[in-house]
Structures are given as structure tokens and as C-alpha cells.
Amino acid sequence: MIRELSADKTRPQPPGLAQTERVQRDVPEGAEEPKTGCLTTSIALIMSQLTAAQTPTVSVATDAAASATPARGEIPLTPGQLAAVAAARHRGRKIRRATAVAAVSGWTTAVFASLTLLCGLFSVAALALGIGLAAVAFVELRGARQLRRFRLSAPRALAFNQMVLCGILLAYAAWGVAHALLAPSPYETYLAGGGQVADVLEPIDRLQRAAVIAFYTLLIGFSLLAQGCMSAYYFSRRRHLLAYMNRTPKWVLDMLRVAGG
């Protein structure tokens, strides 16, 4: 019996079986296998193909997860925090409007100050008026910046600044009226000579004085009305600013200060 088994082992194998075993050993992974291949090799090939097919999916998923991760140093806000910021901006409309009014008033005053200084180089009154307007414009723009940062002192400072502007305009207008009434007429020489020339120039002189007095009187009235309303408006903004700061969380105020309101 042992001799027969030994003879079987040493006996040459049929060509078909030898070729099948050689194909099973030499077939590369992932290639199509002959029909005579064994079941184990087929399962191995299928598993390798499944693994190769799943590898790109895992890579794509990993890349997507990495791109969704926030960068270092960023602090994403939750939906509740975003809603709090939006609500704070909605409540702060009156504060932003007051800030815009102060900014426009400041720049307008600065333009008038520049024109007054340029056109009044040879007039002491005009120079004094231009310097006063420039100071008012500086305080107005500074108050606008402070109000944008929710400083409680800003509305009161802006209100008093309007009072100062009113005082400057009233002083200038009073000087203009006094100068029109008391200063000698530019036609004084012709009026003193009498005659037909004096008769022609006298009504012109009276009309000119009346026009100057009317102009400065209108300036007084306009200044009292405009600066009085602006001052009252700024005083009322302090109440709105205080209520806004009490209702808004501190971290939201800090964020809006950095963002400029």
C-alpha cells in the first residue's frame, strides 16, 4: 500500500491538472481567473476588489471631515448666539441713527469752519468764528465715535456741544447786528457832502443796513431752533442708550464695539 502511494506521488501528473495549478499560482490579484480555478482564489479576488473599491470612499469622507473642521483660533457662534447678535443690532437702530446724525453734523460744521477760515483771513470776527466752528466739529466727531462705542457720556457731550455752537452763532450774529447799527456807513463821505449823490445813496445805505440786520436776526432764530432741537435730541438718546445696554449681553456689546456697531 505504501509503495502504491509513493508511486502515485512520483507518477507524472496529467497536463490539465498541472496547468490548472500553475495558473492558480501565477494569476495576479484582480485579474480574471480561469474557469478551473478553485473557490478559495475566487473569494480572495472578490475580497481584494471590495477593499480596493471602499478605499477611495474612506479617503473622500476623511477629506470632507477635515474641511468641515474649523481652523485653529476660530470661535463659531451657535444659532442662539447669532440670534442674540441680530436682535441687538435690531434694537440698536436708534443708536446708529444718532451716530449718523452726529457724524453728518460734525463733517458739515467742519466744512463751514474751513470756508470761514479761508474767506475771513483779514477779519478778526471771521477768524474767531472759524476757530470756534472747528472746535465744535472736532467735539461732534469725537462724540459720534464714542456713541458708536456705546459710551453713556457721549449723548450729553453732544448735547452740550450743540449749546456751545448755538452760543458761538449767537455771539457772531449779535456782533453783526451791532456792527450794522453802530459802524460808520461806507457811503459816509458821499452822504456828508449832501447834494444829489447823497439823495441817491441814502436809501441804499438804509436798505443795506436793514438787510444785514435781517440776515443776522434770521441766523439767531435759526440757531436757537436748530441747535435747541439737536441738543434735546441728543439728551433723549441717553435714555435709549442706557436701556439698550441694560438689555444687551456684555459679550454682544463688546463684539459690536469691535465691529463698529
C-alpha positions as CSV (number, residue, x, y, z in Angstrom):
1,M,0.0,0.0,0.0
2,I,2.8,2.4,0.9
3,R,4.5,1.6,-2.4
4,E,1.4,2.4,-4.3
5,L,1.1,5.8,-2.6
6,S,4.7,6.5,-3.2
7,A,4.2,5.5,-6.8
8,D,1.3,7.9,-7.1
9,K,3.4,10.8,-5.8
10,T,6.2,10.1,-8.2
11,R,3.9,9.4,-11.1
12,P,3.7,12.4,-13.5
13,Q,0.5,14.4,-13.3
14,P,-1.8,15.0,-16.2
15,P,-1.1,18.1,-18.3
16,G,-4.5,19.7,-17.5
17,L,-4.2,19.4,-13.7
18,A,-0.6,20.7,-13.8
19,Q,-1.7,23.7,-15.9
20,T,-4.6,24.4,-13.6
21,E,-2.3,24.5,-10.5
22,R,0.2,26.7,-12.4
23,V,-2.5,29.1,-13.4
24,Q,-3.8,29.3,-9.8
25,R,-0.2,30.1,-8.6
26,D,0.6,32.6,-11.3
27,V,-2.7,34.6,-11.7
28,P,-2.2,38.1,-10.4
29,E,-4.5,39.7,-7.9
30,G,-7.5,41.3,-9.5
31,A,-7.2,39.5,-12.9
32,E,-9.9,37.3,-14.4
33,E,-9.4,33.7,-13.2
34,P,-9.8,30.6,-15.4
35,K,-12.9,28.5,-15.1
36,T,-10.9,25.8,-13.5
37,G,-9.7,28.0,-10.6
38,C,-10.5,26.9,-7.1
39,L,-13.1,28.6,-4.8
40,T,-10.6,30.0,-2.4
41,T,-8.8,32.0,-5.1
42,S,-12.1,33.4,-6.3
43,I,-13.1,34.6,-2.8
44,A,-9.7,36.2,-2.3
45,L,-10.1,38.1,-5.6
46,I,-13.6,39.3,-4.7
47,M,-12.4,40.5,-1.2
48,S,-9.5,42.4,-2.7
49,Q,-11.7,44.1,-5.2
50,L,-14.2,45.1,-2.5
51,T,-11.3,46.5,-0.4
52,A,-10.0,48.5,-3.4
53,A,-13.5,49.9,-4.1
54,Q,-14.0,51.0,-0.5
55,T,-10.6,52.7,-0.1
56,P,-11.5,55.9,-2.1
57,T,-14.8,56.3,-0.2
58,V,-13.0,56.3,3.1
59,S,-10.5,58.9,1.8
60,V,-13.2,61.2,0.5
61,A,-15.1,61.0,3.8
62,T,-11.9,61.8,5.7
63,D,-11.2,64.8,3.4
64,A,-14.7,66.1,3.9
65,A,-14.4,65.8,7.7
66,A,-11.1,67.7,7.7
67,S,-12.6,70.5,5.6
68,A,-15.6,70.8,7.9
69,T,-13.3,71.2,11.0
70,P,-12.9,74.9,11.9
71,A,-9.5,76.4,11.7
72,R,-7.4,77.0,14.9
73,G,-8.4,80.3,16.6
74,E,-11.9,80.5,15.2
75,I,-14.8,80.5,17.6
76,P,-18.0,79.6,15.8
77,L,-21.2,81.0,17.2
78,T,-24.2,78.9,18.0
79,P,-27.6,79.7,16.4
80,G,-28.7,81.1,19.7
81,Q,-25.7,83.5,19.9
82,L,-26.2,84.6,16.3
83,A,-29.9,85.3,17.1
84,A,-28.8,87.4,20.1
85,V,-26.4,89.5,17.9
86,A,-29.1,90.0,15.3
87,A,-31.6,91.1,18.0
88,A,-29.1,93.5,19.4
89,R,-28.4,95.1,16.1
90,H,-32.2,95.5,15.5
91,R,-32.6,97.2,18.9
92,G,-29.7,99.5,18.2
93,R,-31.2,101.3,15.2
94,K,-31.9,104.5,17.2
95,I,-28.3,104.5,18.5
96,R,-26.9,104.0,15.0
97,R,-29.2,106.8,13.7
98,A,-27.9,109.2,16.3
99,T,-24.4,108.2,15.5
100,A,-25.0,109.0,11.8
101,V,-26.6,112.4,12.7
102,A,-23.6,113.3,14.8
103,A,-21.2,112.3,12.1
104,V,-23.1,114.4,9.4
105,S,-23.3,117.3,11.8
106,G,-19.6,117.2,12.6
107,W,-18.5,117.0,9.0
108,T,-20.9,119.8,7.9
109,T,-19.6,122.0,10.7
110,A,-16.0,121.2,9.6
111,V,-16.7,122.3,6.1
112,F,-18.2,125.6,7.2
113,A,-15.3,126.1,9.5
114,S,-12.8,125.6,6.6
115,L,-14.7,128.0,4.4
116,T,-15.0,130.6,7.1
117,L,-11.2,130.5,7.8
118,L,-10.4,130.7,4.1
119,C,-12.7,133.6,3.4
120,G,-12.1,135.5,6.6
121,L,-8.3,135.8,6.7
122,F,-8.5,139.5,7.1
123,S,-11.4,139.7,9.6
124,V,-11.0,139.1,13.3
125,A,-14.6,138.1,13.7
126,A,-14.5,135.6,10.9
127,L,-11.3,134.1,12.2
128,A,-12.8,133.7,15.6
129,L,-15.9,132.2,14.1
130,G,-13.9,129.7,12.1
131,I,-11.8,128.6,15.0
132,G,-15.0,128.1,17.1
133,L,-16.7,126.1,14.4
134,A,-13.6,123.9,14.0
135,A,-13.6,123.1,17.8
136,V,-17.3,122.3,17.6
137,A,-16.7,120.0,14.6
138,F,-13.9,118.1,16.5
139,V,-16.1,117.5,19.6
140,E,-19.0,116.4,17.4
141,L,-17.0,113.8,15.5
142,R,-15.4,112.6,18.7
143,G,-18.9,112.3,20.3
144,A,-20.0,110.3,17.2
145,R,-17.2,107.8,17.7
146,Q,-17.9,107.5,21.4
147,L,-21.6,106.9,20.8
148,R,-20.7,104.2,18.3
149,R,-18.8,102.5,21.2
150,F,-21.9,102.9,23.5
151,R,-20.3,105.4,25.9
152,L,-23.0,106.8,28.2
153,S,-21.3,110.2,28.3
154,A,-21.5,110.7,24.6
155,P,-25.1,111.9,24.3
156,R,-24.6,114.5,27.0
157,A,-21.4,115.7,25.4
158,L,-23.0,116.0,22.0
159,A,-25.9,118.0,23.5
160,F,-23.7,120.5,25.3
161,N,-21.6,120.8,22.1
162,Q,-24.7,122.0,20.3
163,M,-25.3,124.5,23.0
164,V,-21.8,125.8,22.5
165,L,-22.4,126.0,18.8
166,C,-25.6,128.0,19.4
167,G,-23.7,130.3,21.7
168,I,-21.0,130.9,19.1
169,L,-23.5,131.7,16.4
170,L,-25.5,134.0,18.7
171,A,-22.3,135.9,19.6
172,Y,-21.4,136.2,15.9
173,A,-24.9,137.3,15.0
174,A,-25.0,139.9,17.8
175,W,-21.7,141.3,16.7
176,G,-23.1,141.5,13.1
177,V,-26.2,143.4,14.3
178,A,-24.2,145.8,16.4
179,H,-21.7,146.4,13.6
180,A,-24.6,147.2,11.2
181,L,-26.2,149.6,13.6
182,L,-23.1,151.4,15.0
183,A,-20.4,151.2,12.4
184,P,-20.0,154.1,10.0
185,S,-21.6,153.7,6.6
186,P,-19.3,153.0,3.7
187,Y,-21.0,155.9,2.0
188,E,-20.4,158.3,4.8
189,T,-18.2,160.6,2.7
190,Y,-20.8,161.0,0.0
191,L,-23.6,161.3,2.4
192,A,-21.8,164.1,4.3
193,G,-21.3,166.1,1.1
194,G,-25.0,166.3,0.5
195,G,-26.5,167.0,-2.9
196,Q,-28.0,164.7,-5.4
197,V,-25.4,161.9,-4.8
198,A,-26.4,161.8,-1.1
199,D,-30.1,161.6,-2.0
200,V,-29.4,158.6,-4.2
201,L,-27.1,156.8,-1.7
202,E,-29.1,157.3,1.4
203,P,-31.9,154.8,0.7
204,I,-29.2,152.3,-0.5
205,D,-27.4,152.7,2.8
206,R,-30.6,152.2,4.8
207,L,-31.6,149.1,2.7
208,Q,-28.1,147.6,3.2
209,R,-28.2,148.0,6.9
210,A,-31.7,146.5,7.1
211,A,-30.6,143.5,5.0
212,V,-27.6,142.9,7.3
213,I,-29.7,143.2,10.4
214,A,-32.4,140.8,8.9
215,F,-29.7,138.3,8.0
216,Y,-28.2,138.2,11.5
217,T,-31.7,138.1,13.0
218,L,-32.6,135.1,11.0
219,L,-29.3,133.5,12.0
220,I,-30.2,134.0,15.6
221,G,-33.6,132.4,15.2
222,F,-32.3,129.5,13.1
223,S,-29.5,128.8,15.6
224,L,-31.9,128.8,18.5
225,L,-34.3,126.4,16.8
226,A,-31.8,124.1,15.1
227,Q,-29.3,123.8,18.0
228,G,-32.1,123.6,20.5
229,C,-33.7,120.7,18.7
230,M,-30.4,119.0,18.2
231,S,-29.5,119.4,21.9
232,A,-32.8,118.0,23.0
233,Y,-32.4,115.1,20.6
234,Y,-29.0,114.2,21.9
235,F,-30.2,114.4,25.5
236,S,-33.0,111.9,24.7
237,R,-30.6,109.4,23.2
238,R,-29.0,108.8,26.6
239,R,-32.2,107.1,27.8
240,H,-32.3,104.9,24.7
241,L,-28.6,104.0,25.1
242,L,-29.0,103.1,28.7
243,A,-32.0,100.9,28.0
244,Y,-30.1,99.2,25.1
245,M,-27.0,98.5,27.3
246,N,-29.2,97.0,30.0
247,R,-30.9,94.6,27.6
248,T,-27.9,93.6,25.7
249,P,-25.4,91.0,27.0
250,K,-21.9,92.3,27.6
251,W,-20.2,90.0,25.1
252,V,-22.6,91.2,22.4
253,L,-21.7,94.8,23.2
254,D,-18.0,94.0,23.0
255,M,-18.5,92.3,19.7
256,L,-20.5,95.3,18.3
257,R,-17.8,97.7,19.6
258,V,-15.2,95.9,17.7
259,A,-17.4,95.7,14.6
260,G,-18.3,99.4,14.8
261,G,-21.9,99.0,15.9
